[in-house]
Amino acid sequence: MSEVIPEPHLPPAADRSDAAAPGPVQTGPLSFVGGAEWTEGCEFDQALWESAGRPEVLILPTAAAYEHPARKVEAAEAWFGSFGATVRGLMVLSRPDAHDDEAVAAVRDAHFVYLSGGSPLHLRAVLKDTPLWAAIGQAWASGAVIAGSSAGAMVLGDPMVDPRGGALTLGLGLIENLALLPHYDTWSMEKAERTVQLATGHLRIAALDERTALIRNPDGTWATAGVGAVTVYVDGRPGGTDALHA
């Protein structure tokens, strides 16, 4: 059987700063975190930061717009600061913010972008079809680390798991044919079973425990890190990350 890897969905060539460069696009690492971000057990953040050359970490607390987003930035500052990283919070909290030229430029030029947890439905509504979402794709295509936890992870795939009942809905699709199910160690089994049953064909469901990351490396290989487990479901059957290549 030939290898099938969920394909990255990048902005159109006309929108990419590297559009004139020959050859395939080299994306950066992509980290999906199962929740409880920036707490003990998430030391994989330090490894990603160091691999990226120790850049400033740009935090988007968009998903937490109605849940004290400034506190998310403060938590990120404490966590990344514990190993020497600097953090900048970008308060993109509504759709007009996602059209702001300065915010778009900050994301496009960033080398490490982290989308926090919160409401995936609000995060999707703010970012969908905006210049800032295109800038996230451009940054990734230029080699930046893109990380998302909980809601931040969920929107990066397509389809997306609807947290209200476990059904599948539209995601933003940085990676296609892959849906992320965070907080799997605390998730309702009824909702999890509904999600898994809806995964057919080449669609993968990656169920992530809290403080656990599923990482797509720049060469397209996959790895896990953290204190919990990652279970990848294909046609209702559980497996490890090998299922992303099966």
N, C-alpha and C positions, 0 to 999 in steps of 0.2 A: 504494500500500500504506500502511495506517495505521501510525503510529509505535508501536513497542513498546519500553518501557523496563522493565528488571527492577524489580519493585515492592518497596518497603521493607516489611518485616513488623514492625509495631510492637506493643507490648503492648496488651492489651484496654483500652478506654477507662477502665474502672473502676480500672485499675492505673496510669494516667498522671496525674501531678500537674497537667497542663494540660487534663484531660478536660473541664472546664467551658468552656474557651475556644471561641468560635465559629470556624467556618471550618476550612480544611485545616491539618494539622500541618506546621510548617516545621522540617524536620530540619536538623542541622548537616552540615558536610563529612564525608565518609567516605573514608579513605585506605587502600588496599590496597597493601602494599609487598612486593616480591618476595624479600626477605631481605637479609642483611648490613646490618641496620638500624643506625642511629646511627654511620655511618661516612662518610668523605668521598664526596660524590656525593649524599647524602640531604638537601641543603639545602632541599628542599621542606618539611621539618619546620618550619623557621624561618618560612617563608611561612604555613603553616597556623597556627602559634602566634601570629604577629602578627595574622592575620585574625580570630583568636578573642579578641583583646584582651589577649594576652600573659598567659594564666592559668598557674597551677601545672599541671604535667603529671603526671597520675596514671599510674604504670606498674604493669601487672599482669604479673608474670613467671610466671604460672601454668603456661604450656606448658613452662617450664624448671624445673619443680619438682624434677626429679631431675638437673639439670645446673647446679648452683650458681646458684640464682635471684638471690642477693644480687649476684653479679657482673653480671647483666643490669641490675640497678638502678644499679650503679656505672657501667656503660658509658653508660646513659641520662643519669645525672647529668653525666658528662664532656661528652657530646655536646650536650645542651640547655644546659648551663652555658656552653658556648663562645660562645653568642649571648645569654646573659643570662637564660635561663629557669630556673625552680626546678622541682625534681622531687621527687615523693614516691612511694616504693615501697609497694605494697599487697600484702602476702604472702598472697594467696589461692592456696593450694597444694593444697587438698583440698576435697571437697564440704562438710564442715562449715564451712570458712572462707567458702564462698559463701552460707551461711545466717546469718553473723554480722551483727547489726544495724548495728554501727558501720561495717563494710566496705561493706555495702549502701548506707548513707547517704552514705559518702564517694564512691562511684561515682555515685549518683543526683545529687549536688550538683556533680560535677566539670564542668569546661568543656573538658577535653582528656583523653581516656582512651586509653592506648596499650597494646595487647596484644602481648607480645613473641613471638619465635620459640621453637621447641622442639618438643614433641610435640603435633600437632593432636588426636590421639586422647585424650591425657590432658586437654588443654584442654577438649575437648567433654564428656568425662565429668564434669569438675569443674563446668562451668557449666550444662549442660543442665537445664532446668526448675527453676532456682533463683531465689531473690529477687535475687541479684546479677546474673544474666543479664537479668532484667526491668529492673533498675536501669540497665544499659547501654542498653537500648532507651529508657527514660525520659529518660536524659541526652541521647541523640541526638535524640529527639523535641523536646527543649527547646532544641536548637541547639548542643549540644556537638560538638566534633570527636571522632570515633571513628577510631582508627588501629589497624591490625594488620599485623604483618610475618610472613611465612612462615606458621607455624602460626596465628598471630594473625589473618592475613588469611583463611586457608583456612576456619576455622570460621564466619566471618561470612556466607558464602554458603550456599546450599542448592540442589543437593547439594554435598557436599564431596569433594574428591579424596582417596582413600586413599593415603597415601605408600608403603604397602608394595608396591603393584603398579600403581597408576594407575587402579583402578576407582573408580566413584562410590559414595559412601555418604552417610548422613544428615549434613547440616550444621545449624547453629543458625538460619540463615535470617534474619539481619537484612536481607539482600537475597536475594530468591528468584529462581530461574531463572538463577542465575549461579554458576559454580564457578570458584575461583581456583587456578591452577597456578603456584606460586612457584618460584624458582631455575631458571627455564626455560632460562637459558644454561648450566646445568650438569646439567639433568635428563636422565635416561635417555630416549633417543628411543623405545625400545620402550614404556616406560610412558606417555610423552606421546601416542604414537599410539593406545594403548588408550583413554586418556581422551578424546581427540578423537573417536574412532569411536563412543563412547557418547553423545555430545552430539547429541540429536535435537530436533526441534520448535523451541520458543522457547528452549531451554537454550543459554546462552552459556558458553564456556570462555575465561577471560581468562588467558593465559600471561604471566607477569611475570618479567623479568630481575631479578637482584639489584640493589639500590640504585636501584630504579625503582618509581614509584608510579602506580597507577591511582586517580584521585580523582573521586568523585562530588560535585559541587557542590550546594549547597542548592536550586538551581533545577532539579535533575535532569539537568543536562548533565554530560558526562564530559570529563576531561582527563588527560594523562600528564605526568610530570616525572621527572627523574633522568637517570642516565647510560646506561641501556639502553633496551630496546624493550618494548612491550606488544603482543601479538598476540591478537586476539579471534577465536575459531573459532565458526562457525555452520554446522551440517550438514557438518562436516569441512573447511570452506573457511576459510582464514586471511584476516584483514582488520584494519583499525584500529578505533579506538573508534567510528567511524560504525556499525559492526555492532551496537553496543548500542542504536542507534536505528532499525535497519532492520526 
